[in-house]
Amino acid sequence: MYLADEWKDYELLDTGGGEKLERWGGYILRRPDPQIIWPLLNETGLWKDAHAHYHRSSSGGGQWEEKVKLPERWSVSYGDLKFIIKPTSFKHTGLFPEQQVNWKWMMDKIKNAGRPIKVLNLFAYTGGATVACASAGAEVCHVDAAKGMVTWAKENLHHSGLGDKPVRFITDDVFKFVQREQRRGSTYDAIIMDPPSYGRGPNGEMWKLENDLYRFVDSCSAILTEKPLFFLINSYTTGISASVLTNILTMSIGRKYGGVISSGEIGLPITASSLNLPCGILGRWES
């Protein structure tokens, strides 16, 4: 498992009973997590005193119960990177801390490349990877279909003091954007993607990760440079194993460029125990 264990402003304090207890900077949040199917052994201390607790609704969605009034937003840092945290109505905070393992890997690859690197970040959310790559010196194109997420990503970039870096923010359908880049002859040295389990394709057709991921990854190979640096797939879709990502990368990017492929679970260490919480999978291709 690739562990995101280099945080100072974030900590997974404890888990159990379908919930996790986390420290985000100076605030303690209690949130549900479907992976946590083991019991909560001792619901005392911070479990009872969490600043906010997200309760799921039986009809879908849910809401935050605040023990103290939380600020509308605050920030957490990873090294020199700063990210805005905002508890949302769908339980998320705008950041997936386990992605720290990918940020570090990408930053190291870019810094050691010895040449200018152009990165395409697809399904880019609030821009954690965008900020990391820009801080390492890459030119980045950030693409997400949700306008609010793109705005949040811009704020994160400026919050990290990187507002002058060469980052292009695109609010668009990812599939359509890749098709247009192919027609334009645009190319990238590195591609990052975190595709959803379900969605809509470029012509309104239903996207399903199990059925369409290989086709999409293979189409992205057409917009890589002659000597690409890396290709990263991140996934939170249950039922897809890390070995599947290895096979997809082998049959697409690896078949065209050779290189080295690795995959595995990503996760977070749990402070109160010797356990680690699995938080999805990754597949990496590198030259």
N, C-alpha and C positions, 0 to 999 in steps of 0.2 A: 504494500500500500504506500502511495505517495502521501506523506503527512505534511499538512500545513502547520508547522510547529515553530515558525519564526515570528509570531505575532507578539507585540507588547500591548497594543490597544484593544485586542480582542482575546477572549478566552471562553472556551466551552467548559463551564464549571462542573456540570453534572447532567445526567440523563436518566430517564426511566418513565414508565407508564405512558409512553407515546409522546413525551415532551422533552425539551432540552432547556437548560438554564444557561444563559450566556451573559458575558460582560462585554458590552460595547462601549469602550471608553469608560466613562463614569457611571453608566447606567446598566442595570441588570434587567434582562428581558426573559420572559418565559414563553416559549412558543411550541406548538405541536410539530412533530416530525414522524412521518409514517414508518421510517426505518427503525424506530426505537420500540421494539416489541418486547423488551425485557421490563421487569417491574421497577418501580421507584421504591427503593428500600427505606428511605428515611425522608419524609416530606417535612423537613424542619429548616430552620435557619433561613438562608437566602431563598429557598423555594417559597417560603411564606412571605418573605419581605421583598420579593422582586418588585422593581419600580413599575413594571407593567406586565400583564398576563394576557396573551391572546387566546380567546375562547372561540372554538369553532361553533357554527350554527348547524343544527340538524337539517336546515333547509338550504345549506350551502353558504360559503363565505364565513364571516365571523366578525368579531370586534375586539378591540383592546379594552381591558380593564386597567385603568391607571391607579396605582396606589399613591403616587405622587404625580404632579403635573409635569409631563415630559415637555422639553422644548420641541418646537415644530421640527427642528433639525439640529444635528450636531455633527462633529466629524471624528473620524478615527484615522490613524496614520499607520502606514507600513513603510518604514524607512522614511524617505523624503516624500513619499506619495501620500496624499490626503484624500479621503473620500467622505462625501456627505451621506449621513445616515438619516432616514426618515421612515419610521414605522408606518406601513401602508395598511389599507383596509383588507388586503389579501395576505396578511401575516409577514410579508417580506420586509426587509429593511433597505433594499437597494444595493446590497453587496453580498456576495457569496464568499466568505472568508477562506474556504478551502481552495479557492482559485489562486491563493498566494503561491502554491507550488508551481503553477503554470506561469505566473508573472515572473518569478525568479528565473525559471528556465528560459523563457523568451528573452528577458533582459540580458542574461548571460550570452545567449546565442547572438543577439544583435551587437552587443558591445565587442564581442570577439570576432565578428565577421570580417573586419578589416576592409570594409567597403560600405557604401551607402545602402541601406535596406528600406524597401518599400513594403509595407504590411497592409493586408486587407483583413479587417475584422468584421465578420458576418454574424448576424443575430447578436449584435454587440451590446445590447442592454444598456447599463449605465456607465459602461466604458472602463471597467477595471483593467482589462487587457490593453485598451487603447492608451490609457494613461501610462501604464507600465512600459509599453513599447516606445511611446513618445519620449519618456524620460531617459530611455536607453539610447536615444538618438535616431530612431526610425521615423520615416515619413509614414503616416497612417491614414487609411481611408476607413471610416467607421460607418457601418450601414445597419440600420434597424428600422422596422416598419412603424414603430410606435414613436410618435412625435415627442411625447412626454419623456420617454427614456433617452432620446437623443439630446433633449434639453438638459436633462440631469447629467448626462455624460459630458456635455460642454462645461457645466458648472464644476464637475470633478476635475477636469483638465485645468481650468483657471484656479481652482482651489489648491491645486498642487503647484501653482506657479509656473505652469507650462503653456499658458495661453498664447505665447508667441511661437510655439512649435508648429511644424507643417502637418496639421491634422485637418482632414476634410470630413465633415459630418453630413451624412446623406440619410434623409428619411424616405425610405422606399421599400418596396417588396424586394427581398434579397434575391430571389430567383430571377426576377426581371432585370435587376441590376447586373447580375453575373452575365446574363445573356447579352445585355448591351455592351458590357466590357469586352466580351468576345468579338462582337461586331466592330468595335472601335480598335481592336488590336491592343488594348491595354494589358499590361502584365504586372505581376507582383512577385517579390522575392519570398514572401511568406504569407500564408493564409491561416486564419483562426476562425473556427466556427463552433457555435453552441446551439445546434438546431433543436427546435421543439419536437415533442412527440407527434403532434398533429398541427396542421395549418393549411394554408391555401397555396397552391402553386401559381405560376405566372399567368395562367389562363383561367384561374378560379377553381381548378381541380383540387380535390382533397389531397393534402400531403400527409403521408404516414411514414414515420422514420424507418420502420422495418422494411418497407417496400421501396422507398425512394432515396435513402441515404447514399447508396453506392452510385446511383445515377448522378446525383448532385455533386458528390466528391469528384467523380470522373469528369464532369463538365468543368469543375473548377481547375482541373489540371491544365486545361487549355489556356488559362490566363496566368500561369506561372512563367517566370523567366526561364531562360535556358539553364541557369544554374541557381535553382531556388535554395533557400536556407532551411526553411522548416514548414511543416503543415501540421496543424493541431486540430483534433476533433475532441470536443468535450460533450458529454451526454449525461442527462439525469433521467433518461427513459428507463423504467424498470423493464426487465426482460431482455435487454440488450447487454451482452457481456463484453468485457474488454477484449477478449479474443476475436469477437466479431469486428471490432474496430481495427485490430491487427490485420485481419483478412481483407477488409475493405481497402485499407491503405496499401497492402501488398499488391492487390489486384488492380489498383488504379495508379497512385503516385509512384509506388515502388516499381511497378512494371515498366514505367516510363523513365524513371530517374535512378533506379537502384537505391542506394542509401541505407539507412538504419531505421528500423521500426520498433517501437516499444509501446506497451499499453499496460493498464492496470487500474485499480481503484484509487480514488483520491479520498482523503478523510481528514478528520480533526482529532487530536488527542483530547481525552476527557480528564480534566484535572482531578476529579474526585475518585478516580479508579485507574486501573491499568488498561482500560478499554480504549478503543478508537472507534469513532463514529464514521461509517462509510457515507460518502456524500457524492456518489456518482462515479463515472469512469472517464478515462482519457485514452486517446490514441495519438501517438506522435510519430511523424516521419521527419528525419533530419538527414542532411547531406553528409 
